[in-house]
């Protein structure tokens, strides 16, 4: 279902009408992204089911801890970089790719990753020294949402003198929003969040981040009854 709701099916159809397929991106020469491949391989070493939260998620993803899946991830991420040279590879895409491959065939996971970019505002993902303005905007919005729950929290200083607004915006914002919570929530909540994001409901990320029930995603569950990932 993600293939349709995210717009990936239409993206693939348009590419095929131009005679372009996933295999074409996979088959492109890799010399121009050699450094990117090195970074991807570094991240793939630590992309395992044990990274994810909860026994249910780890059990569901345990079949993914194989060399075959690692090879699929390498192909999907490299092809993604070939198609999106203005973005390249961003850390965190490995975890999203891992989740997608758990429920989608390889080519469909690739097109869904590409469609995912249309679900985020401009410059959310970008290669260095990209502005990441999209991420910064969303991070500020995240802090504002958090402060609705805990007024004044953003101005509190930590032991190093940084305000929590800085910490949440720079650290938690990038960790939560770039990864769309896939390593932070239980399995059911992760799939619900991805359902919402691929359906164009970007605000769902803020609902999770700002909710005091964010660890179990109950606020999302109540507003997304009947939804299932995939």
C-alpha positions, -999 to 999 in steps of 0.1 A, spaced: 0 0 0 29 24 6 38 22 -31 4 38 -39 -1 61 -10 34 76 -13 31 83 -50 59 58 -57 37 39 -82 31 70 -103 68 79 -100 77 45 -113 51 47 -141 65 80 -153 101 66 -153 91 35 -172 73 56 -198 107 72 -204 123 38 -206 140 41 -172 138 14 -146 153 6 -112 177 -18 -129 190 11 -150 201 30 -119 216 -1 -103 236 -7 -135 251 28 -137 288 31 -132 298 36 -96 330 55 -100 313 89 -95 298 78 -62 328 58 -49 331 78 -17 293 75 -11 295 37 -14 322 37 13 299 57 36 270 35 28 290 3 36 301 18 69 265 24 79 253 -10 66 276 -28 91 256 -13 120 221 -16 104 207 -46 122 173 -56 137 188 -50 172 190 -13 164 152 -11 165 131 -7 197 111 -34 213 110 -72 211 82 -72 185 102 -50 161 134 -70 166 116 -103 160 98 -90 129 131 -77 115 153 -106 125 151 -122 91 167 -91 77 201 -97 93 216 -115 63 242 -107 37 214 -110 10 195 -81 26 227 -61 31 234 -64 -7 198 -53 -15 203 -23 8 236 -14 -9 219 -16 -43 189 5 -33 209 32 -16 235 34 -43 207 36 -70 190 63 -49 222 83 -49 226 79 -86 190 92 -92 193 120 -66 229 133 -71 218 167 -57 212 149 -24 236 120 -23 236 98 7 224 111 41 230 91 73 197 77 85 185 66 50 200 32 58 174 26 86 145 38 64 157 15 36 159 -14 61 123 -9 71 111 -6 35 129 -37 25 112 -56 53 78 -51 37 85 -43 1 103 -59 -28 136 -43 -37 125 -22 -67 94 -10 -48 115 0 -18 137 21 -42 107 39 -57 91 45 -23 124 60 -10 123 84 -39 87 93 -34 95 99 3 114 130 -8 81 145 -21 66 140 14 92 162 30 97 200 25 126 212 4 162 208 16 152 183 43 178 159 30 208 173 12 245 166 8 271 187 26 274 216 26 237 218 19 216 241 39 192 215 53 168 244 56 138 220 55 152 201 85 159 233 104 123 246 98 108 213 109 131 212 140 120 246 151 84 235 147 92 204 167 105 225 196 75 248 195 52 218 197 72 204 226 69 237 244 31 235 241 33 205 264 61 219 287 61 257 286 95 273 291 113 240 286 132 253 256 150 280 276 163 256 302 201 251 301 218 218 302 252 211 320 271 225 291 252 258 289 231 249 258 194 256 259 171 226 254 158 244 224 192 239 208 195 203 220 160 193 208 163 212 175 198 201 166 200 166 181 166 152 187 151 170 157 176 154 133 174 120 150 136 119 151 126 137 120 152 125 95 146 89 106 108 95 110 111 77 144 117 43 128 143 34 155 125 52 183 90 37 185 76 2 188 68 -17 156 31 -8 155 37 29 160 65 29 134 42 15 108 15 40 116 39 69 114 51 57 80 15 52 69 8 88 78 39 103 62 34 85 30 -2 96 29 10 132 31 3 138 68 36 154 78 21 167 110 20 131 123 57 135 131 50 165 154 21 146 171 45 119 181 74 142 191 52 166 212 31 139 228 38 127 263 26 94 250 52 95 222 70 64 234 41 42 226 24 62 199 -10 59 215 -21 93 202 -14 82 167 -30 48 172 -63 65 183 -63 88 152 -52 62 127 -75 33 136 -75 5 111 -43 15 93 -16 -11 86 19 -7 72 29 -19 38 
